[in-house]
C-alpha cells in the first residue's frame, strides 16, 4: 500500500522539479539580459519580489522610482504582467478564478481514474492552460512589435531629418503605425505631456514590453540626450542593427525547425499509438487503464515523455 502511493507522489515530484528547473533557467537568462540592457541605459538594477521585468526601478535621473509595488504579492504581480504583456482585456480576478476552477475540476475528474500524484499533475496542467494561452498571445504580440519597430525607426528618422522634434516624430509615428505599436507610442507621448522626461518615457516601454529591440531604441535616445549627436543617424544605425538581428533570428529558427518539430512528433507519437490501439484492438490497451501495474507504467511513461520533451526543447534552444 505504501509503495502504491509512494510511486505516484514520486512521479509528481519529478515532474514538478523538471518544470521548476526549466522555469528557473529561463528566469536567469532573462534576468542576465535585463541587467545588461539596464546597465547600458544607465539605470540601477534593483531586485524586488515582483514580476520579471518590474524588478528594476528607474533611478537614472537621480530620483527613486515608485516602490509601492514591493508589497504586492509575487504571484499577483506576475499574473498582472502576463495580462499586460499579452495585451488582452482580462481582469486579474477572472484569470485567478479560471485557474482555481480548472485545477479543482481537473483533480475531481482525474482522481477517480489515477492516484493522487498523477491527479494533481493533471489538474496542474489543466489549470495552466490559461497561462499557456496568455504566453502564446504574449509571444505573438512581442513578435509583432519587433517586426514593426524597424519601420517605426525609419519613420522617426525621416521626421527628424525633416526638422520635427522627437516628440512630434513620435506623434506622427503613433498616427501612422499599426497596432500594437501605435498604442505604446501614444502612451509615451501622453507620459511626456504630463511631465515625464522623454528618455525615461521611452525606457518605460522596455519595462512594459520585454522586447530587446525596444531597449535599443531607449538606449539610442539616452545616448543622444547625454552626448548630443545626430539622433537621426543613431536611429538609422539602430534600425539596421534591429533588421540584422531579426534576420539572424529567422535563420536560427529555420536551422532549428527540424529539431523542434522532431521534439513535438516524438512526444505525441506514443499517445497517438496508444489511442490507435485503444480503438483498433482494445484488448491490447486495456491493461494500461484497468490493471494496477499497467496504470503505474502508463503514469511513468507520461512523466518520462514530458521530461524528454523539455530536454529536447532545451537542446534546440539557441542563446545569442
Beta strands, then each sheet from edge to edge (+ up, - down):
end
